[in-house]
Amino acid sequence: MLKITLEFLQEKKACSDGIKYFKTLEKQEWELVELIKKCCDDMQIIYADWLLTSLDNVDDLKDVVKFYKSKDWDLDDVFAYCQDLIKEAGLEYVKELVKRQQSNGFRLDCVFEYCQDLIKEAGLEYFKELVKHQQSKGFGLDYVFIYYQDLIKEVGLEYFKSLVDYQQSNGLGLGCVFEYCQDLIKEAGFEYFKELVKHQQSNGLGLGCVFAYYQDLIKEVGLEYFKSLVKYHQRKGLGLDYVFEYCQDLIKEVGLEYFKSLVKHQQSKGWGLYYVFEYCQDLPFYKQAMQELGL
């Protein structure tokens, strides 16, 4: 059993506040699991989390899990900081931990983020069961979109759309959908793409990911559509950094006066022009625009 002493903490470069806390304790040598429990009892959770990374065997992991359960806490920190030991404990043990999270109505975000290999090993039906839990509690699906595009694709396009519908019906943003599910959106077509953009607009959300990842679909819809998206950002008082960084071809096609109007918008809001200077120099009218704007 690993012993935690002041020397151990100093060697591991524990923070100064953590070392101060340790010095206040009634003894200066602790078994690791014992100290984790002490930190939790004292509500020094950040120190308990730090110590979790030093767990080195499955039996100690199970001891900590049992303790967390006794306090009716979620197991997010266990999933986040003990990934290798969880894998070593095996799939059935992980399922047991996840089932406990579900039965207590806890979110599964850390499960989705840190147990990807195990979820994929468990298969599509198990993955869908976990997604249903998130939906039954009204939780967002961002971590599903970020880490499981391959499983979503395997289930099919209609399943993907049903997950997006869930996000929309709950008034949740689609930023992660736009950023991580580009292939699926493009497979669904530009009418579907436009529908998702409308959702963002109806909820007053930014379109940064749209400008960053979908210039091809925007071009397919047309220049007037591009200008309408930019105008939405301007009406909402949002910056145009993503427009300058990713949409030079579209700006070039609209022309000099339009480019100048975008730069003026940035200036009128007191925002810097870093993205203009950094990304727009290849525009054929860049130098002329800078001269005419006195920049």
Beta strands, then each sheet from edge to edge (+ up, - down):
strand 1: 3-5
strand 2: 29-31
sheet 1: 1+ 2-
end
